[in-house]
Amino acid sequence: MVEKEISMYKRYWVYSETEADLLQRTNENLNYKKMSLGKVINENGIIKNFTSMVSRKSNIKYSDSIIVMEGDIRQVRYSSPQFE
């Protein structure tokens, strides 16, 4: 599938159980005390977890990924995954 017009500001916030498990294992191996997934707020004000953000659907890495939000990065409220 060819993506039509690509905006430099369009992003896809993606959740993958495989990637979430990988992030958790990495967190444990690095001995961080706390890890939290990224969070994005959709149009209805509902907070969704995400594991990665990509600029094109073709950049999605994991086959179990679902797009939880898409939009203009300048207008969407989100926080990246955190390791502490």
PyMOL Python script that loads the backbone (N, CA, C, O; Angstrom):
from pymol import cmd

cmd.read_pdbstr("""\
ATOM      1  N   MET A   1       0.840  -1.173   0.000  1.00  0.00           N
ATOM      2  CA  MET A   1       0.000   0.000   0.000  1.00  0.00           C
ATOM      3  C   MET A   1       0.889   1.243   0.000  1.00  0.00           C
ATOM      4  O   MET A   1       1.791   1.364   0.829  1.00  0.00           O
ATOM      5  N   VAL A   2       0.643   2.136  -0.901  1.00  0.00           N
ATOM      6  CA  VAL A   2       1.413   3.368  -1.010  1.00  0.00           C
ATOM      7  C   VAL A   2       0.673   4.470  -0.261  1.00  0.00           C
ATOM      8  O   VAL A   2      -0.512   4.715  -0.491  1.00  0.00           O
ATOM      9  N   GLU A   3       1.393   5.124   0.632  1.00  0.00           N
ATOM     10  CA  GLU A   3       0.795   6.229   1.354  1.00  0.00           C
ATOM     11  C   GLU A   3       0.778   7.435   0.431  1.00  0.00           C
ATOM     12  O   GLU A   3       1.768   7.735  -0.235  1.00  0.00           O
ATOM     13  N   LYS A   4      -0.348   8.119   0.398  1.00  0.00           N
ATOM     14  CA  LYS A   4      -0.503   9.249  -0.514  1.00  0.00           C
ATOM     15  C   LYS A   4       0.418  10.379  -0.096  1.00  0.00           C
ATOM     16  O   LYS A   4       1.640  10.241  -0.149  1.00  0.00           O
ATOM     17  N   GLU A   5      -0.137  11.452   0.303  1.00  0.00           N
ATOM     18  CA  GLU A   5       0.616  12.628   0.686  1.00  0.00           C
ATOM     19  C   GLU A   5       1.178  12.443   2.092  1.00  0.00           C
ATOM     20  O   GLU A   5       0.435  12.110   3.015  1.00  0.00           O
ATOM     21  N   ILE A   6       2.462  12.653   2.261  1.00  0.00           N
ATOM     22  CA  ILE A   6       3.084  12.479   3.562  1.00  0.00           C
ATOM     23  C   ILE A   6       3.402  13.846   4.143  1.00  0.00           C
ATOM     24  O   ILE A   6       4.147  14.630   3.554  1.00  0.00           O
ATOM     25  N   SER A   7       2.831  14.117   5.301  1.00  0.00           N
ATOM     26  CA  SER A   7       3.093  15.376   5.990  1.00  0.00           C
ATOM     27  C   SER A   7       4.260  15.162   6.944  1.00  0.00           C
ATOM     28  O   SER A   7       4.362  14.114   7.583  1.00  0.00           O
ATOM     29  N   MET A   8       5.124  16.140   7.039  1.00  0.00           N
ATOM     30  CA  MET A   8       6.253  16.008   7.950  1.00  0.00           C
ATOM     31  C   MET A   8       5.812  16.057   9.406  1.00  0.00           C
ATOM     32  O   MET A   8       6.616  15.767  10.292  1.00  0.00           O
ATOM     33  N   TYR A   9       4.564  16.413   9.680  1.00  0.00           N
ATOM     34  CA  TYR A   9       4.070  16.504  11.043  1.00  0.00           C
ATOM     35  C   TYR A   9       3.164  15.332  11.441  1.00  0.00           C
ATOM     36  O   TYR A   9       2.830  15.185  12.617  1.00  0.00           O
ATOM     37  N   LYS A  10       2.769  14.510  10.486  1.00  0.00           N
ATOM     38  CA  LYS A  10       1.874  13.391  10.791  1.00  0.00           C
ATOM     39  C   LYS A  10       2.636  12.284  11.508  1.00  0.00           C
ATOM     40  O   LYS A  10       3.740  11.916  11.107  1.00  0.00           O
ATOM     41  N   ARG A  11       2.038  11.758  12.568  1.00  0.00           N
ATOM     42  CA  ARG A  11       2.634  10.664  13.325  1.00  0.00           C
ATOM     43  C   ARG A  11       1.574   9.626  13.638  1.00  0.00           C
ATOM     44  O   ARG A  11       0.377   9.907  13.678  1.00  0.00           O
ATOM     45  N   TYR A  12       2.067   8.403  13.861  1.00  0.00           N
ATOM     46  CA  TYR A  12       1.237   7.283  14.288  1.00  0.00           C
ATOM     47  C   TYR A  12       1.778   6.805  15.627  1.00  0.00           C
ATOM     48  O   TYR A  12       2.957   6.472  15.744  1.00  0.00           O
ATOM     49  N   TRP A  13       0.922   6.773  16.629  1.00  0.00           N
ATOM     50  CA  TRP A  13       1.304   6.241  17.937  1.00  0.00           C
ATOM     51  C   TRP A  13       0.844   4.794  17.948  1.00  0.00           C
ATOM     52  O   TRP A  13      -0.331   4.501  17.726  1.00  0.00           O
ATOM     53  N   VAL A  14       1.789   3.885  18.211  1.00  0.00           N
ATOM     54  CA  VAL A  14       1.573   2.463  18.010  1.00  0.00           C
ATOM     55  C   VAL A  14       1.799   1.706  19.317  1.00  0.00           C
ATOM     56  O   VAL A  14       2.708   2.026  20.083  1.00  0.00           O
ATOM     57  N   TYR A  15       0.955   0.689  19.563  1.00  0.00           N
ATOM     58  CA  TYR A  15       1.155  -0.197  20.709  1.00  0.00           C
ATOM     59  C   TYR A  15       1.403  -1.606  20.200  1.00  0.00           C
ATOM     60  O   TYR A  15       0.670  -2.112  19.351  1.00  0.00           O
ATOM     61  N   SER A  16       2.450  -2.233  20.733  1.00  0.00           N
ATOM     62  CA  SER A  16       2.775  -3.615  20.402  1.00  0.00           C
ATOM     63  C   SER A  16       3.086  -4.358  21.699  1.00  0.00           C
ATOM     64  O   SER A  16       3.935  -3.923  22.478  1.00  0.00           O
ATOM     65  N   GLU A  17       2.412  -5.458  21.928  1.00  0.00           N
ATOM     66  CA  GLU A  17       2.682  -6.276  23.116  1.00  0.00           C
ATOM     67  C   GLU A  17       4.112  -6.816  23.070  1.00  0.00           C
ATOM     68  O   GLU A  17       4.783  -6.883  24.100  1.00  0.00           O
ATOM     69  N   THR A  18       4.573  -7.196  21.896  1.00  0.00           N
ATOM     70  CA  THR A  18       5.952  -7.683  21.727  1.00  0.00           C
ATOM     71  C   THR A  18       6.952  -6.602  22.129  1.00  0.00           C
ATOM     72  O   THR A  18       7.901  -6.874  22.866  1.00  0.00           O
ATOM     73  N   GLU A  19       6.744  -5.391  21.654  1.00  0.00           N
ATOM     74  CA  GLU A  19       7.652  -4.297  21.986  1.00  0.00           C
ATOM     75  C   GLU A  19       7.555  -3.928  23.462  1.00  0.00           C
ATOM     76  O   GLU A  19       8.568  -3.598  24.079  1.00  0.00           O
ATOM     77  N   ALA A  20       6.349  -3.977  24.042  1.00  0.00           N
ATOM     78  CA  ALA A  20       6.183  -3.680  25.466  1.00  0.00           C
ATOM     79  C   ALA A  20       6.964  -4.691  26.312  1.00  0.00           C
ATOM     80  O   ALA A  20       7.611  -4.316  27.290  1.00  0.00           O
ATOM     81  N   ASP A  21       6.903  -5.974  25.933  1.00  0.00           N
ATOM     82  CA  ASP A  21       7.670  -7.005  26.646  1.00  0.00           C
ATOM     83  C   ASP A  21       9.173  -6.757  26.503  1.00  0.00           C
ATOM     84  O   ASP A  21       9.923  -6.907  27.467  1.00  0.00           O
ATOM     85  N   LEU A  22       9.605  -6.381  25.313  1.00  0.00           N
ATOM     86  CA  LEU A  22      11.014  -6.084  25.079  1.00  0.00           C
ATOM     87  C   LEU A  22      11.475  -4.889  25.918  1.00  0.00           C
ATOM     88  O   LEU A  22      12.563  -4.921  26.493  1.00  0.00           O
ATOM     89  N   LEU A  23      10.667  -3.853  25.991  1.00  0.00           N
ATOM     90  CA  LEU A  23      10.995  -2.693  26.818  1.00  0.00           C
ATOM     91  C   LEU A  23      11.085  -3.075  28.290  1.00  0.00           C
ATOM     92  O   LEU A  23      11.973  -2.611  29.005  1.00  0.00           O
ATOM     93  N   GLN A  24      10.158  -3.928  28.741  1.00  0.00           N
ATOM     94  CA  GLN A  24      10.173  -4.374  30.131  1.00  0.00           C
ATOM     95  C   GLN A  24      11.432  -5.177  30.441  1.00  0.00           C
ATOM     96  O   GLN A  24      12.059  -4.971  31.480  1.00  0.00           O
ATOM     97  N   ARG A  25      11.803  -6.085  29.551  1.00  0.00           N
ATOM     98  CA  ARG A  25      13.029  -6.888  29.764  1.00  0.00           C
ATOM     99  C   ARG A  25      14.272  -5.996  29.751  1.00  0.00           C
ATOM    100  O   ARG A  25      15.183  -6.190  30.556  1.00  0.00           O
ATOM    101  N   THR A  26      14.310  -5.029  28.848  1.00  0.00           N
ATOM    102  CA  THR A  26      15.427  -4.092  28.799  1.00  0.00           C
ATOM    103  C   THR A  26      15.505  -3.308  30.100  1.00  0.00           C
ATOM    104  O   THR A  26      16.589  -3.108  30.647  1.00  0.00           O
ATOM    105  N   ASN A  27      14.362  -2.870  30.589  1.00  0.00           N
ATOM    106  CA  ASN A  27      14.292  -2.138  31.847  1.00  0.00           C
ATOM    107  C   ASN A  27      14.868  -2.979  32.993  1.00  0.00           C
ATOM    108  O   ASN A  27      15.635  -2.472  33.812  1.00  0.00           O
ATOM    109  N   GLU A  28      14.500  -4.252  33.047  1.00  0.00           N
ATOM    110  CA  GLU A  28      14.998  -5.141  34.098  1.00  0.00           C
ATOM    111  C   GLU A  28      16.500  -5.377  33.961  1.00  0.00           C
ATOM    112  O   GLU A  28      17.211  -5.403  34.966  1.00  0.00           O
ATOM    113  N   ASN A  29      16.987  -5.547  32.746  1.00  0.00           N
ATOM    114  CA  ASN A  29      18.417  -5.780  32.522  1.00  0.00           C
ATOM    115  C   ASN A  29      19.266  -4.570  32.887  1.00  0.00           C
ATOM    116  O   ASN A  29      20.415  -4.716  33.306  1.00  0.00           O
ATOM    117  N   LEU A  30      18.707  -3.390  32.731  1.00  0.00           N
ATOM    118  CA  LEU A  30      19.444  -2.169  33.051  1.00  0.00           C
ATOM    119  C   LEU A  30      19.243  -1.734  34.505  1.00  0.00           C
ATOM    120  O   LEU A  30      19.781  -0.715  34.938  1.00  0.00           O
ATOM    121  N   ASN A  31      18.464  -2.521  35.252  1.00  0.00           N
ATOM    122  CA  ASN A  31      18.210  -2.285  36.676  1.00  0.00           C
ATOM    123  C   ASN A  31      17.553  -0.942  36.971  1.00  0.00           C
ATOM    124  O   ASN A  31      17.818  -0.335  38.009  1.00  0.00           O
ATOM    125  N   TYR A  32      16.706  -0.480  36.074  1.00  0.00           N
ATOM    126  CA  TYR A  32      15.927   0.706  36.379  1.00  0.00           C
ATOM    127  C   TYR A  32      14.840   0.323  37.371  1.00  0.00           C
ATOM    128  O   TYR A  32      14.361  -0.811  37.364  1.00  0.00           O
ATOM    129  N   LYS A  33      14.452   1.252  38.214  1.00  0.00           N
ATOM    130  CA  LYS A  33      13.437   0.979  39.224  1.00  0.00           C
ATOM    131  C   LYS A  33      12.035   0.995  38.635  1.00  0.00           C
ATOM    132  O   LYS A  33      11.155   0.262  39.086  1.00  0.00           O
ATOM    133  N   LYS A  34      11.832   1.829  37.631  1.00  0.00           N
ATOM    134  CA  LYS A  34      10.491   2.034  37.111  1.00  0.00           C
ATOM    135  C   LYS A  34      10.528   2.260  35.607  1.00  0.00           C
ATOM    136  O   LYS A  34      11.421   2.929  35.088  1.00  0.00           O
ATOM    137  N   MET A  35       9.550   1.696  34.921  1.00  0.00           N
ATOM    138  CA  MET A  35       9.390   1.938  33.502  1.00  0.00           C
ATOM    139  C   MET A  35       7.914   2.197  33.238  1.00  0.00           C
ATOM    140  O   MET A  35       7.054   1.493  33.768  1.00  0.00           O
ATOM    141  N   SER A  36       7.619   3.186  32.432  1.00  0.00           N
ATOM    142  CA  SER A  36       6.229   3.420  32.049  1.00  0.00           C
ATOM    143  C   SER A  36       6.161   3.589  30.538  1.00  0.00           C
ATOM    144  O   SER A  36       7.040   4.189  29.920  1.00  0.00           O
ATOM    145  N   LEU A  37       5.110   3.051  29.969  1.00  0.00           N
ATOM    146  CA  LEU A  37       4.900   3.184  28.536  1.00  0.00           C
ATOM    147  C   LEU A  37       4.528   4.622  28.213  1.00  0.00           C
ATOM    148  O   LEU A  37       4.152   5.394  29.095  1.00  0.00           O
ATOM    149  N   GLY A  38       4.637   4.968  26.939  1.00  0.00           N
ATOM    150  CA  GLY A  38       4.217   6.289  26.512  1.00  0.00           C
ATOM    151  C   GLY A  38       2.708   6.407  26.614  1.00  0.00           C
ATOM    152  O   GLY A  38       2.000   5.401  26.586  1.00  0.00           O
ATOM    153  N   LYS A  39       2.219   7.616  26.730  1.00  0.00           N
ATOM    154  CA  LYS A  39       0.785   7.854  26.825  1.00  0.00           C
ATOM    155  C   LYS A  39       0.402   8.936  25.828  1.00  0.00           C
ATOM    156  O   LYS A  39       1.114   9.925  25.656  1.00  0.00           O
ATOM    157  N   VAL A  40      -0.729   8.733  25.178  1.00  0.00           N
ATOM    158  CA  VAL A  40      -1.238   9.698  24.205  1.00  0.00           C
ATOM    159  C   VAL A  40      -2.726   9.895  24.502  1.00  0.00           C
ATOM    160  O   VAL A  40      -3.425   8.951  24.873  1.00  0.00           O
ATOM    161  N   ILE A  41      -3.197  11.123  24.336  1.00  0.00           N
ATOM    162  CA  ILE A  41      -4.603  11.441  24.587  1.00  0.00           C
ATOM    163  C   ILE A  41      -5.315  11.561  23.252  1.00  0.00           C
ATOM    164  O   ILE A  41      -4.936  12.373  22.408  1.00  0.00           O
ATOM    165  N   ASN A  42      -6.365  10.738  23.060  1.00  0.00           N
ATOM    166  CA  ASN A  42      -7.081  10.771  21.783  1.00  0.00           C
ATOM    167  C   ASN A  42      -8.118  11.897  21.751  1.00  0.00           C
ATOM    168  O   ASN A  42      -8.226  12.670  22.703  1.00  0.00           O
ATOM    169  N   GLU A  43      -8.871  11.988  20.669  1.00  0.00           N
ATOM    170  CA  GLU A  43      -9.834  13.071  20.473  1.00  0.00           C
ATOM    171  C   GLU A  43     -10.908  13.118  21.546  1.00  0.00           C
ATOM    172  O   GLU A  43     -11.451  14.187  21.825  1.00  0.00           O
ATOM    173  N   ASN A  44     -11.223  11.982  22.153  1.00  0.00           N
ATOM    174  CA  ASN A  44     -12.259  11.908  23.178  1.00  0.00           C
ATOM    175  C   ASN A  44     -11.710  12.117  24.583  1.00  0.00           C
ATOM    176  O   ASN A  44     -12.444  11.990  25.563  1.00  0.00           O
ATOM    177  N   GLY A  45     -10.423  12.438  24.686  1.00  0.00           N
ATOM    178  CA  GLY A  45      -9.813  12.663  25.987  1.00  0.00           C
ATOM    179  C   GLY A  45      -9.403  11.395  26.706  1.00  0.00           C
ATOM    180  O   GLY A  45      -9.071  11.434  27.891  1.00  0.00           O
ATOM    181  N   ILE A  46      -9.420  10.273  26.008  1.00  0.00           N
ATOM    182  CA  ILE A  46      -9.051   8.986  26.608  1.00  0.00           C
ATOM    183  C   ILE A  46      -7.550   8.775  26.438  1.00  0.00           C
ATOM    184  O   ILE A  46      -7.002   8.954  25.351  1.00  0.00           O
ATOM    185  N   ILE A  47      -6.895   8.389  27.535  1.00  0.00           N
ATOM    186  CA  ILE A  47      -5.452   8.153  27.511  1.00  0.00           C
ATOM    187  C   ILE A  47      -5.183   6.727  27.051  1.00  0.00           C
ATOM    188  O   ILE A  47      -5.755   5.776  27.583  1.00  0.00           O
ATOM    189  N   LYS A  48      -4.313   6.587  26.065  1.00  0.00           N
ATOM    190  CA  LYS A  48      -3.925   5.277  25.533  1.00  0.00           C
ATOM    191  C   LYS A  48      -2.427   5.092  25.702  1.00  0.00           C
ATOM    192  O   LYS A  48      -1.663   6.045  25.547  1.00  0.00           O
ATOM    193  N   ASN A  49      -1.998   3.876  26.019  1.00  0.00           N
ATOM    194  CA  ASN A  49      -0.575   3.543  26.078  1.00  0.00           C
ATOM    195  C   ASN A  49      -0.043   3.331  24.673  1.00  0.00           C
ATOM    196  O   ASN A  49      -0.760   2.849  23.797  1.00  0.00           O
ATOM    197  N   PHE A  50       1.229   3.696  24.457  1.00  0.00           N
ATOM    198  CA  PHE A  50       1.877   3.376  23.191  1.00  0.00           C
ATOM    199  C   PHE A  50       3.325   3.000  23.452  1.00  0.00           C
ATOM    200  O   PHE A  50       3.918   3.403  24.453  1.00  0.00           O
ATOM    201  N   THR A  51       3.885   2.218  22.534  1.00  0.00           N
ATOM    202  CA  THR A  51       5.275   1.779  22.678  1.00  0.00           C
ATOM    203  C   THR A  51       6.207   2.490  21.718  1.00  0.00           C
ATOM    204  O   THR A  51       7.406   2.584  21.984  1.00  0.00           O
ATOM    205  N   SER A  52       5.685   2.994  20.605  1.00  0.00           N
ATOM    206  CA  SER A  52       6.531   3.729  19.673  1.00  0.00           C
ATOM    207  C   SER A  52       5.689   4.707  18.864  1.00  0.00           C
ATOM    208  O   SER A  52       4.464   4.603  18.790  1.00  0.00           O
ATOM    209  N   MET A  53       6.389   5.654  18.263  1.00  0.00           N
ATOM    210  CA  MET A  53       5.756   6.654  17.424  1.00  0.00           C
ATOM    211  C   MET A  53       6.512   6.647  16.096  1.00  0.00           C
ATOM    212  O   MET A  53       7.741   6.715  16.078  1.00  0.00           O
ATOM    213  N   VAL A  54       5.781   6.564  14.993  1.00  0.00           N
ATOM    214  CA  VAL A  54       6.409   6.505  13.673  1.00  0.00           C
ATOM    215  C   VAL A  54       5.786   7.542  12.750  1.00  0.00           C
ATOM    216  O   VAL A  54       4.657   7.985  12.959  1.00  0.00           O
ATOM    217  N   SER A  55       6.538   7.917  11.735  1.00  0.00           N
ATOM    218  CA  SER A  55       6.041   8.915  10.790  1.00  0.00           C
ATOM    219  C   SER A  55       5.343   8.289   9.584  1.00  0.00           C
ATOM    220  O   SER A  55       4.628   8.973   8.851  1.00  0.00           O
ATOM    221  N   ARG A  56       5.552   6.992   9.381  1.00  0.00           N
ATOM    222  CA  ARG A  56       4.900   6.274   8.280  1.00  0.00           C
ATOM    223  C   ARG A  56       4.455   4.904   8.760  1.00  0.00           C
ATOM    224  O   ARG A  56       5.113   4.288   9.598  1.00  0.00           O
ATOM    225  N   LYS A  57       3.345   4.430   8.231  1.00  0.00           N
ATOM    226  CA  LYS A  57       2.866   3.097   8.609  1.00  0.00           C
ATOM    227  C   LYS A  57       3.886   2.032   8.229  1.00  0.00           C
ATOM    228  O   LYS A  57       3.996   1.008   8.904  1.00  0.00           O
ATOM    229  N   SER A  58       4.625   2.264   7.164  1.00  0.00           N
ATOM    230  CA  SER A  58       5.617   1.287   6.721  1.00  0.00           C
ATOM    231  C   SER A  58       6.783   1.156   7.700  1.00  0.00           C
ATOM    232  O   SER A  58       7.563   0.209   7.597  1.00  0.00           O
ATOM    233  N   ASN A  59       6.916   2.085   8.646  1.00  0.00           N
ATOM    234  CA  ASN A  59       7.979   2.026   9.649  1.00  0.00           C
ATOM    235  C   ASN A  59       7.591   1.248  10.901  1.00  0.00           C
ATOM    236  O   ASN A  59       8.391   1.132  11.829  1.00  0.00           O
ATOM    237  N   ILE A  60       6.377   0.716  10.935  1.00  0.00           N
ATOM    238  CA  ILE A  60       5.941  -0.078  12.087  1.00  0.00           C
ATOM    239  C   ILE A  60       6.722  -1.387  12.083  1.00  0.00           C
ATOM    240  O   ILE A  60       6.760  -2.090  11.073  1.00  0.00           O
ATOM    241  N   LYS A  61       7.353  -1.716  13.232  1.00  0.00           N
ATOM    242  CA  LYS A  61       8.283  -2.840  13.290  1.00  0.00           C
ATOM    243  C   LYS A  61       7.653  -4.191  13.599  1.00  0.00           C
ATOM    244  O   LYS A  61       8.080  -5.206  13.048  1.00  0.00           O
ATOM    245  N   TYR A  62       6.661  -4.226  14.458  1.00  0.00           N
ATOM    246  CA  TYR A  62       6.154  -5.493  14.969  1.00  0.00           C
ATOM    247  C   TYR A  62       4.797  -5.837  14.362  1.00  0.00           C
ATOM    248  O   TYR A  62       3.943  -4.968  14.188  1.00  0.00           O
ATOM    249  N   SER A  63       4.613  -7.111  14.046  1.00  0.00           N
ATOM    250  CA  SER A  63       3.397  -7.541  13.367  1.00  0.00           C
ATOM    251  C   SER A  63       2.153  -7.450  14.250  1.00  0.00           C
ATOM    252  O   SER A  63       1.037  -7.395  13.732  1.00  0.00           O
ATOM    253  N   ASP A  64       2.323  -7.432  15.574  1.00  0.00           N
ATOM    254  CA  ASP A  64       1.167  -7.338  16.461  1.00  0.00           C
ATOM    255  C   ASP A  64       0.816  -5.892  16.812  1.00  0.00           C
ATOM    256  O   ASP A  64      -0.003  -5.649  17.698  1.00  0.00           O
ATOM    257  N   SER A  65       1.424  -4.947  16.127  1.00  0.00           N
ATOM    258  CA  SER A  65       1.209  -3.522  16.424  1.00  0.00           C
ATOM    259  C   SER A  65      -0.186  -3.068  16.016  1.00  0.00           C
ATOM    260  O   SER A  65      -0.736  -3.495  15.001  1.00  0.00           O
ATOM    261  N   ILE A  66      -0.735  -2.188  16.844  1.00  0.00           N
ATOM    262  CA  ILE A  66      -1.993  -1.531  16.502  1.00  0.00           C
ATOM    263  C   ILE A  66      -1.778  -0.026  16.628  1.00  0.00           C
ATOM    264  O   ILE A  66      -1.052   0.438  17.508  1.00  0.00           O
ATOM    265  N   ILE A  67      -2.404   0.711  15.755  1.00  0.00           N
ATOM    266  CA  ILE A  67      -2.307   2.173  15.808  1.00  0.00           C
ATOM    267  C   ILE A  67      -3.349   2.654  16.807  1.00  0.00           C
ATOM    268  O   ILE A  67      -4.547   2.451  16.611  1.00  0.00           O
ATOM    269  N   VAL A  68      -2.887   3.296  17.885  1.00  0.00           N
ATOM    270  CA  VAL A  68      -3.811   3.783  18.909  1.00  0.00           C
ATOM    271  C   VAL A  68      -4.195   5.240  18.680  1.00  0.00           C
ATOM    272  O   VAL A  68      -5.178   5.724  19.240  1.00  0.00           O
ATOM    273  N   MET A  69      -3.408   5.941  17.847  1.00  0.00           N
ATOM    274  CA  MET A  69      -3.691   7.349  17.566  1.00  0.00           C
ATOM    275  C   MET A  69      -2.898   7.766  16.344  1.00  0.00           C
ATOM    276  O   MET A  69      -1.782   7.293  16.128  1.00  0.00           O
ATOM    277  N   GLU A  70      -3.463   8.636  15.560  1.00  0.00           N
ATOM    278  CA  GLU A  70      -2.712   9.257  14.471  1.00  0.00           C
ATOM    279  C   GLU A  70      -3.103  10.722  14.422  1.00  0.00           C
ATOM    280  O   GLU A  70      -4.253  11.084  14.670  1.00  0.00           O
ATOM    281  N   GLY A  71      -2.128  11.554  14.099  1.00  0.00           N
ATOM    282  CA  GLY A  71      -2.432  12.969  14.047  1.00  0.00           C
ATOM    283  C   GLY A  71      -1.191  13.828  13.873  1.00  0.00           C
ATOM    284  O   GLY A  71      -0.087  13.328  13.660  1.00  0.00           O
ATOM    285  N   ASP A  72      -1.400  15.111  13.967  1.00  0.00           N
ATOM    286  CA  ASP A  72      -0.355  16.114  13.818  1.00  0.00           C
ATOM    287  C   ASP A  72       0.420  16.199  15.139  1.00  0.00           C
ATOM    288  O   ASP A  72      -0.162  16.481  16.186  1.00  0.00           O
ATOM    289  N   ILE A  73       1.714  15.959  15.084  1.00  0.00           N
ATOM    290  CA  ILE A  73       2.543  15.937  16.289  1.00  0.00           C
ATOM    291  C   ILE A  73       2.504  17.273  17.030  1.00  0.00           C
ATOM    292  O   ILE A  73       2.748  17.317  18.236  1.00  0.00           O
ATOM    293  N   ARG A  74       2.205  18.343  16.332  1.00  0.00           N
ATOM    294  CA  ARG A  74       2.150  19.666  16.963  1.00  0.00           C
ATOM    295  C   ARG A  74       0.883  19.857  17.786  1.00  0.00           C
ATOM    296  O   ARG A  74       0.819  20.749  18.632  1.00  0.00           O
ATOM    297  N   GLN A  75      -0.131  19.019  17.542  1.00  0.00           N
ATOM    298  CA  GLN A  75      -1.418  19.201  18.208  1.00  0.00           C
ATOM    299  C   GLN A  75      -1.784  18.082  19.184  1.00  0.00           C
ATOM    300  O   GLN A  75      -2.655  18.264  20.035  1.00  0.00           O
ATOM    301  N   VAL A  76      -1.139  16.951  19.067  1.00  0.00           N
ATOM    302  CA  VAL A  76      -1.476  15.806  19.921  1.00  0.00           C
ATOM    303  C   VAL A  76      -0.690  15.884  21.224  1.00  0.00           C
ATOM    304  O   VAL A  76       0.509  16.164  21.217  1.00  0.00           O
ATOM    305  N   ARG A  77      -1.363  15.637  22.332  1.00  0.00           N
ATOM    306  CA  ARG A  77      -0.695  15.616  23.630  1.00  0.00           C
ATOM    307  C   ARG A  77      -0.247  14.190  23.928  1.00  0.00           C
ATOM    308  O   ARG A  77      -1.040  13.251  23.872  1.00  0.00           O
ATOM    309  N   TYR A  78       1.039  14.044  24.245  1.00  0.00           N
ATOM    310  CA  TYR A  78       1.590  12.727  24.522  1.00  0.00           C
ATOM    311  C   TYR A  78       2.823  12.849  25.405  1.00  0.00           C
ATOM    312  O   TYR A  78       3.421  13.918  25.525  1.00  0.00           O
ATOM    313  N   SER A  79       3.191  11.718  26.024  1.00  0.00           N
ATOM    314  CA  SER A  79       4.459  11.628  26.766  1.00  0.00           C
ATOM    315  C   SER A  79       5.151  10.354  26.321  1.00  0.00           C
ATOM    316  O   SER A  79       4.511   9.314  26.166  1.00  0.00           O
ATOM    317  N   SER A  80       6.447  10.432  26.117  1.00  0.00           N
ATOM    318  CA  SER A  80       7.232   9.296  25.641  1.00  0.00           C
ATOM    319  C   SER A  80       7.425   8.266  26.753  1.00  0.00           C
ATOM    320  O   SER A  80       7.263   8.593  27.928  1.00  0.00           O
ATOM    321  N   PRO A  81       7.770   7.016  26.396  1.00  0.00           N
ATOM    322  CA  PRO A  81       8.084   6.016  27.422  1.00  0.00           C
ATOM    323  C   PRO A  81       9.202   6.515  28.339  1.00  0.00           C
ATOM    324  O   PRO A  81      10.136   7.173  27.882  1.00  0.00           O
ATOM    325  N   GLN A  82       9.104   6.201  29.625  1.00  0.00           N
ATOM    326  CA  GLN A  82      10.057   6.688  30.618  1.00  0.00           C
ATOM    327  C   GLN A  82      10.765   5.528  31.319  1.00  0.00           C
ATOM    328  O   GLN A  82      10.144   4.511  31.630  1.00  0.00           O
ATOM    329  N   PHE A  83      12.045   5.684  31.562  1.00  0.00           N
ATOM    330  CA  PHE A  83      12.842   4.733  32.340  1.00  0.00           C
ATOM    331  C   PHE A  83      13.465   5.504  33.487  1.00  0.00           C
ATOM    332  O   PHE A  83      14.140   6.510  33.269  1.00  0.00           O
ATOM    333  N   GLU A  84      13.243   5.040  34.705  1.00  0.00           N
ATOM    334  CA  GLU A  84      13.815   5.722  35.880  1.00  0.00           C
ATOM    335  C   GLU A  84      14.551   4.730  36.752  1.00  0.00           C
ATOM    336  O   GLU A  84      15.101   5.106  37.787  1.00  0.00           O
TER     337      GLU A  84
END
""", "prot")
cmd.dss("prot")
cmd.show_as("cartoon", "prot")
cmd.util.cbc("prot")
cmd.orient("prot")
